[in-house]
Amino acid sequence: MSKMKKSLIQVFGFLISTLGWLFVSCTIAMDNWRSMYVGGKGGNWMIKASWYWSNLWKDCITDTTSVINCRDYDVLWAVTPYVHGVRGLLIIGMSLGFVSTILCFIGMDCTYIGGSVKIKDKVLLSGAVFHFVGGLSALAAYCLYTNRVASSAFAPTVGRSIIRYVIGAPIFLGLVGSFLIILGSILYAVTVIPKRKKNASAPKTSTASESHSQRTTRDTQYTSAYYAVSRPSTVSSQSRSSHISRISHFTEDKISARDTFV
């Protein structure tokens, strides 16, 4: 992967993940997490209707005169347990998102902070993991709230006095933001993981080349030793043959002299 392509993917992941966390942050303060419309039927000349809606902090009702009456959640232990769970998951996700945004900004190739390339890759991978965990935490919060609203709306044993809410716009916005955060973390990881695999496989290639060179050197040394051993034997055989020829020549001279004497 070229450096320009890697930088573009990282910048795109940074923008997507930051936009996702912006969506999640906005949903925490938004109204109409769940809502219900009542009235406005019967053909009367004066339409009377009410909107019941709730968020993570209060329950409210709005009538046709735009008068809003709300009841804040007074104390922490008086809140429904699933609302506590949603709040906790979102707080965890936002905390991880803040840390991961700083880490990813330091680890990106287009920034000149963070040290060497190897250190920046490690920092970026850590930020991507935090983004992924934070996105899953936010996604779990919205799914928990949606499940609670849906189970109350479609339960067959719920009394007529129980309001059957429907999920509002903040839930959809938060789900989109969660998926954007997870997508941004994947884009971060894609720019780091292939390079780490390539670096991990590099020592294996060098080891294989070293073993091949060692094998070639050993074969060369064996061949040299073989010829070094065989050469003295050849020389000794030649010297032996020349010595025998000299002995035979001397013997012939001796015999010829004796024969002459006789």
N, C-alpha and C positions, 0 to 999 in steps of 0.2 A: 504494500500500500504506500503510495507516494505521500510525501509530507503535506502537500497542498490538499489532497483528498482527505487525509486524516484530520487536518485542521478544520476543513469545512464540515465534516461530520460532527466534530466536537462542538463547534459553534452552533450547529443546528440542534444538537442534543441539549446544549445549554439553554437555548431559547425555548425549546419545547418544555423542558422540565421547569424552567422558571415560570412560564405561562401556566403550567399545571398547578404549581404551588400558589400562584395568584388566584386561580379559580377556587382552590380549596380554602384559602384565607378569606375570600369574599363570602363563601357559604356559611362560615361560622357566625357572621354578623347578619346574615339575611333572614328575612321573615318567610313565612309560608313554607316551612319544611313539610307540613301537612296541612290540609285545608278541607273545608266542607261548606257547601252552599245549601242553605235551607230557606224555603219560602219562595215568594215571587210567582205563585201559581194561583189559579182559581178564577182568573178573568176580572179581578177587582180593578176599579179605576185607580185605587191607591195601592201601589205595589209595595209589599212589605217583605223584605228579605234580610238575611243575615249571613255573614261569612265567619265561620269559626276557623281559626288557624293557630298554629303553634310553631315554635322554633326551639332551640336548645335552652332558652332562658325564660320563656314566659308562654302563657296561653292567653289568647285574645279573641275578641268578637267585634265585628264591624257591621253596622246596620246600613240601611239605605241613605241615612243622613250623614254618612261618613264619620260617625262618632265611633271611636275606638275605645273599648274598655279592655284592659289587660290585667292579668294577675301574674305577677312575677313569682318565680320560685323563691320562697322566703329563705329557707335554710338548706344547707347542702344535703343533709340526711333525709329531707322531705321530698327529694326528687325521685322520680321513678328510676329503678336500677338500670334499665337499658339506656336511659339518657346519660347516666354516669359513665357507662361503657363507651358510648359514642363520644362524649367529651374527652375521656381519657385517650382513646385511640387517635382522635384528631390532634390532641396536644402532643402525643408521642410522634405522630407523623410530621407535625410542624417543626418540632425540635430537630428531628433527624434531617428534615429538609433544609433547615438553616445551616446545619453543620456541613451537609453534603454540598450545598451550593458554594460554600467557601472552599472546600477541598477541591471540587471540580474546577473552580476558577483558577486555583493555584496550579493544578495539574495539567491544564490545557497547554497545547504546544504554542499557541499564539500569545501566551503571556511569558514574561521574562523573569518570573519569580518561581521559586520552588527547587532550584538546584539543577542537578544533571537530568538527563533524559530518563534514566532508569528510576530515579527517585520520583520524578513527575508522573511517570506511568503508574507507580505504586500508589501515589496520592490520588490520581484520577480513578483508579480501580476501587479504592476505598470509598471515594465519593459516590461512585456508581452503585456500590453495594448499599450505602446509606440511602440513596435515592430510591432504590428498589424496595427496601424494607419500609421506608416511609410511605411510599405509594401504596404498598400492600396494607399498611395500617390505616391509611385514609379510606381505601376501598372497603376494608372490613367494617369501618364505622358506618359508611353509607349503606352497605348491605344489611348491617344489623338494624338500622333504623327502618329501612324499607321492609325488612322481614316482619318487624313488629307491627308496622302500619298495615301490611297486607294480611297478616294473620288475624288482626282485629276486624278488618273489613270483610273478610270472607269466612269468618268463623260462623257456623250455623247456629250456635248456642248463645250468641251475643244478644242481650236484651234490647228492647226498642229504645230504651233511654240512653244507650251507649251510642255515641257519635261515630259513624263510620267515615274515617278520614281517607283522603287520597294523597299520594305523595306530590310535593310541589316542585317548582323549578330548581331550588337549591340542590336537591338530590341529583337531578340530571347534570347540573353544572359540576357538582363534585365528582360524579362518576367520570365525566369527561376529563376533568383535571387529574384524577387518579391514573387514568390510562395514559395521559400525556406524560406524567411523571415516570411511569414504568417504561414507556417507549424511550424517553430521554436517557434513562439509565442503561437500557440495552444499547443505544447508540454509543454511549461512552465506552461500554465494555467491548464493543466490536473493534474499536480503534486500538485497544490495548492487548486483548487476549491473543490474537494471531501473532503479534510480535513476540510475546512471551513464549509461545509454543515454538516459534522459529529459533529463538535463542536457546531454548532448552534442548532442541534437537541438534544444535551446532556441535557440542562436544562429542556426540556420537560419531559424526562424520569425521572429525579430526582424529578420533581414536582409531577409526577404521583405516584412515590413510597412514597413521603412524604404524599400525600393525603390518600393513602391506609393505611399507618401506623397511621395517625390521626384517620381514620375511625375505625380501630381496637382498638385503645386506648379508643375512645369514647364508643364503644360497651362494652368493659370490665368495664369501669366506670359505665355504666348504669346497667349492670348485678350485680355489687357489691352493688350499691345503692338499687337495688330491693331486694336483699337478706338481706341487712342491715335493710330495712324497715319491711320486713315480719318476721324477727326473733323476734323483740320485741313483735309483736302481738301474736306470738306463745307462748312466755314466759308469757305474760299477761293472755292468755287464760288458760295456765296451772295453774298459780297462782290463777285465778278466780275459777277454778274447785276445787282446793285444799281448798280454802276458803269456798266454798259451802259445801264441804264434812265435814269440821270442824263444820260449823253451824248446819248441819243436825245431826251430832253426839252430839253436845251440846243440841240440841232440844230433841233428844231422851232421853238423861240423865235427863233433866228437867221433861219431861212427866212421865217417869218411877218413879221418886221421888214423884211427886204429886199423882200419882195413888196409891202409897204405903201409903201415908198419908191419903188419902180418905178411 
